[in-house]
Amino acid sequence: MERNKISIIMPVLNEAQNITKSVLLAQNATNVEVIVVDGGSQDETVAIAKSLGVKVLSSPPGRALQMNSGAAVASGNILLFLHADTILPEGFDSIIRQTLEAKKQIQNPIAGAFELKIDAQIRGIRLVEKMVNWRSHIFSLPYGDQAIFIKADVFRDIGGFPELPIMEDFVFIRNLNKVGKIAIVPVPVITSGRRWQKLGVWKTTSINQIIIIGYFLGISPQKLARFYRRK
C-alpha cells in the first residue's frame, strides 16, 4: 500500500449532472485514486464515470453498502468518502495529509472532515451552514456531505459503515468518536443546495432533526428511511 495515497470513494445513483465536476476536481491532486460505486443508476452516470478514467464498481443501492464496497478495493492508506454533489477545496489532498499527520496535544486525529458551504442563495441557508459547522467543531459530529476522511486501518478496524438504510454517517461518526479524535478542517467543501431548494430550509432542517430524534427514541432505521423518503 503506497504511503499517504488517498482513495476517494464516491457512492452514486443517477448523478449524471454532478459527477463530472466532482470527479475532475478530485483527480486534480497528487497520489489519489477515484473509485465510483454505482447503486443502479438509470441515467448516464456510469458511462460518464468510465469516460473520466476512474474505477467504476456496481453495488446494491444504499450509501453504506456502496461506500463499504469501494473501501474494500481501495489501495490508499487514507480513505475519503465524497458525495457526487460535493466539491472539494483546492489543495484538499495536502490538507488531509497534514491533518492526519498533525499531533495536537496528546492525541493525533484518526479521521476528519471539512466545514460545509451550501451552494444556494435562499433565506436561512447561511444559518444552516453556521449551525452545521458549530455542531461539527463543538461535538465532533460531521455528516457525510462534509467529505469524511479516515485512516484506512482505522476504518477496517471499526468495521466500516454500519449498513443501515439511513443515518449511516451519523452512527459511523459516533462510533469513531469512541476510538479517537476527529479533526474538522476550517476550510469548506461546497455541497449542492438541491435538498434545501426543493423542500425549503426549515422543512428540510425539521425533517433531519425528526430523523435524529426518532433514532434516539429507538425507531428502526427502516421506518425512519421510509418516513424520510416520503417527505
C-alpha positions as CSV (number, residue, x, y, z in Angstrom):
1,M,0.0,0.0,0.0
2,E,1.5,3.3,-1.1
3,R,2.2,5.7,1.7
4,N,-0.2,8.6,2.0
5,K,-2.2,7.6,-1.1
6,I,-5.8,8.9,-0.9
7,S,-8.6,6.7,-2.2
8,I,-11.6,8.8,-3.0
9,I,-14.8,6.7,-2.8
10,M,-17.9,8.2,-4.4
11,P,-21.2,6.5,-4.0
12,V,-23.6,7.5,-6.8
13,L,-27.1,7.0,-8.0
14,N,-28.4,9.0,-11.0
15,E,-25.7,11.7,-10.7
16,A,-25.1,12.4,-14.4
17,Q,-25.5,16.1,-13.8
18,N,-23.0,16.4,-11.0
19,I,-20.4,13.7,-11.4
20,T,-18.1,15.2,-14.0
21,K,-17.2,18.3,-12.0
22,S,-16.8,16.4,-8.7
23,V,-14.5,13.7,-10.3
24,L,-12.4,16.2,-12.3
25,L,-11.7,18.3,-9.1
26,A,-11.0,15.1,-7.1
27,Q,-8.5,14.0,-9.8
28,N,-6.7,17.3,-9.6
29,A,-4.4,16.1,-6.8
30,T,-1.3,14.2,-6.1
31,N,-1.3,10.4,-5.4
32,V,-5.0,9.8,-5.4
33,E,-7.4,7.3,-6.9
34,V,-11.1,7.8,-7.5
35,I,-13.5,4.9,-7.1
36,V,-17.1,5.5,-8.2
37,V,-19.6,3.0,-6.8
38,D,-22.9,2.9,-8.6
39,G,-26.0,1.8,-6.9
40,G,-28.1,1.1,-10.1
41,S,-28.2,4.4,-12.0
42,Q,-30.7,4.7,-14.8
43,D,-29.1,7.7,-16.4
44,E,-25.6,8.3,-17.9
45,T,-23.7,8.3,-14.6
46,V,-21.7,5.1,-15.2
47,A,-20.8,6.0,-18.8
48,I,-19.6,9.4,-17.7
49,A,-17.6,8.0,-14.9
50,K,-15.9,5.4,-17.2
51,S,-15.1,8.1,-19.7
52,L,-13.3,10.1,-17.0
53,G,-10.9,7.1,-16.4
54,V,-11.9,6.2,-12.8
55,K,-12.5,2.8,-11.4
56,V,-16.3,2.0,-11.5
57,L,-17.9,-0.6,-9.4
58,S,-21.5,-1.8,-9.2
59,S,-23.3,-2.4,-5.9
60,P,-26.7,-2.9,-4.5
61,P,-28.3,0.6,-3.7
62,G,-27.6,2.1,-0.3
63,R,-24.9,4.6,0.5
64,A,-23.3,2.5,3.3
65,L,-23.2,-0.6,1.1
66,Q,-21.7,1.4,-1.8
67,M,-19.0,3.1,0.4
68,N,-18.0,-0.2,2.0
69,S,-17.7,-1.8,-1.4
70,G,-15.4,1.0,-2.6
71,A,-13.3,0.8,0.6
72,A,-12.8,-3.0,0.1
73,V,-10.9,-2.4,-3.2
74,A,-9.2,0.8,-2.2
75,S,-5.4,0.8,-2.4
76,G,-4.8,4.0,-0.4
77,N,-3.9,4.2,3.3
78,I,-6.3,7.2,3.6
79,L,-10.0,6.9,2.6
80,L,-12.1,9.9,1.6
81,F,-15.8,9.5,1.2
82,L,-17.2,12.1,-1.2
83,H,-20.8,12.7,-2.3
84,A,-21.2,13.3,-6.0
85,D,-22.8,16.7,-5.4
86,T,-20.0,17.9,-3.2
87,I,-16.9,19.9,-4.5
88,L,-13.6,19.5,-2.7
89,P,-11.5,22.6,-2.0
90,E,-8.3,23.3,-3.8
91,G,-5.3,21.5,-2.2
92,F,-7.6,19.1,-0.4
93,D,-5.0,16.3,-0.7
94,S,-2.3,18.2,1.2
95,I,-4.9,19.4,3.8
96,I,-6.0,15.9,4.5
97,R,-2.4,14.5,4.8
98,Q,-1.3,17.4,7.1
99,T,-4.4,16.9,9.2
100,L,-3.9,13.2,9.8
101,E,-0.2,13.7,10.5
102,A,-0.7,16.6,13.0
103,K,0.0,15.8,16.6
104,K,-2.2,18.1,18.6
105,Q,-1.8,17.8,22.4
106,I,-1.6,14.1,23.1
107,Q,-4.0,12.7,20.5
108,N,-3.4,12.9,16.8
109,P,-6.5,12.6,14.6
110,I,-7.7,9.3,13.2
111,A,-10.2,10.9,10.9
112,G,-11.6,14.3,9.8
113,A,-14.0,16.3,7.7
114,F,-14.3,19.7,6.2
115,E,-16.5,22.6,7.1
116,L,-19.7,22.9,5.0
117,K,-20.8,25.6,2.5
118,I,-24.1,25.1,0.7
119,D,-24.4,26.2,-2.9
120,A,-27.7,28.1,-2.6
121,Q,-28.9,31.6,-2.1
122,I,-32.1,31.1,-0.2
123,R,-33.3,32.6,3.1
124,G,-31.9,30.9,6.2
125,I,-29.2,28.8,4.4
126,R,-26.3,30.7,5.9
127,L,-27.7,30.0,9.4
128,V,-27.8,26.3,8.5
129,E,-24.1,26.4,7.5
130,K,-23.2,28.1,10.8
131,M,-25.1,25.5,12.8
132,V,-23.6,22.6,10.9
133,N,-20.1,24.0,11.4
134,W,-20.7,24.8,15.1
135,R,-22.0,21.2,15.7
136,S,-19.0,19.8,13.9
137,H,-16.4,21.7,15.8
138,I,-18.1,21.5,19.3
139,F,-19.3,17.9,19.2
140,S,-17.0,16.4,16.5
141,L,-20.1,15.4,14.6
142,P,-19.6,16.0,10.9
143,Y,-22.0,14.4,8.4
144,G,-21.4,12.7,5.1
145,D,-21.8,15.8,2.9
146,Q,-18.7,17.2,4.7
147,A,-16.3,14.7,2.9
148,I,-15.3,12.5,5.8
149,F,-11.7,11.1,5.6
150,I,-10.1,8.5,7.7
151,K,-7.0,6.3,8.1
152,A,-7.8,3.1,6.2
153,D,-6.6,0.8,9.0
154,V,-8.9,2.5,11.5
155,F,-11.9,2.2,9.0
156,R,-11.3,-1.5,8.8
157,D,-10.8,-1.9,12.5
158,I,-14.2,-0.5,13.3
159,G,-15.9,-2.5,10.6
160,G,-16.7,0.3,8.1
161,F,-20.0,2.0,7.8
162,P,-23.0,0.3,9.5
163,E,-25.1,-1.0,6.7
164,L,-28.2,1.0,7.5
165,P,-30.8,2.5,5.1
166,I,-30.3,5.9,6.7
167,M,-28.1,7.7,9.2
168,E,-25.1,5.5,8.3
169,D,-22.8,8.6,8.6
170,F,-24.2,9.6,11.9
171,V,-23.7,6.2,13.5
172,F,-20.3,5.8,11.9
173,I,-19.1,9.2,13.4
174,R,-20.5,8.3,16.8
175,N,-18.5,5.0,16.7
176,L,-15.4,6.9,15.6
177,N,-15.6,9.3,18.5
178,K,-15.3,6.4,20.8
179,V,-12.0,5.4,19.2
180,G,-10.1,8.7,18.7
181,K,-10.1,12.3,17.6
182,I,-12.0,13.6,14.6
183,A,-10.5,16.8,13.2
184,I,-12.6,19.5,11.5
185,V,-10.7,21.3,8.8
186,P,-11.5,25.1,8.8
187,V,-11.9,25.0,5.0
188,P,-15.3,24.2,3.4
189,V,-16.4,21.8,0.8
190,I,-19.2,23.1,-1.3
191,T,-22.3,20.9,-1.5
192,S,-25.4,21.2,-3.7
193,G,-28.3,23.1,-2.2
194,R,-30.8,21.0,-4.1
195,R,-32.4,19.4,-1.0
196,W,-33.0,22.7,0.7
197,Q,-34.2,24.3,-2.6
198,K,-36.7,21.5,-3.1
199,L,-38.3,21.5,0.3
200,G,-37.2,24.8,1.8
201,V,-34.7,25.4,4.6
202,W,-36.9,25.0,7.6
203,K,-38.8,21.9,6.4
204,T,-35.5,20.2,5.4
205,T,-33.9,21.0,8.7
206,S,-37.0,19.9,10.7
207,I,-37.1,16.5,8.9
208,N,-33.4,16.0,9.6
209,Q,-34.0,16.7,13.3
210,I,-37.0,14.4,13.5
211,I,-34.9,11.6,12.0
212,I,-32.2,12.0,14.6
213,I,-34.8,12.2,17.5
214,G,-36.5,9.1,16.1
215,Y,-33.2,7.3,16.1
216,F,-32.6,8.1,19.7
217,L,-36.1,7.0,20.6
218,G,-35.4,3.6,19.2
219,I,-37.4,3.8,16.0
220,S,-35.9,1.4,13.4
221,P,-33.7,2.8,10.6
222,Q,-36.0,1.1,8.1
223,K,-39.0,3.1,9.4
224,L,-37.0,6.3,9.5
225,A,-35.9,5.7,6.0
226,R,-39.4,5.3,4.7
227,F,-40.5,8.5,6.5
228,Y,-37.6,10.4,5.1
229,R,-38.3,9.3,1.5
230,R,-42.0,10.1,1.7
231,K,-41.2,13.6,2.9
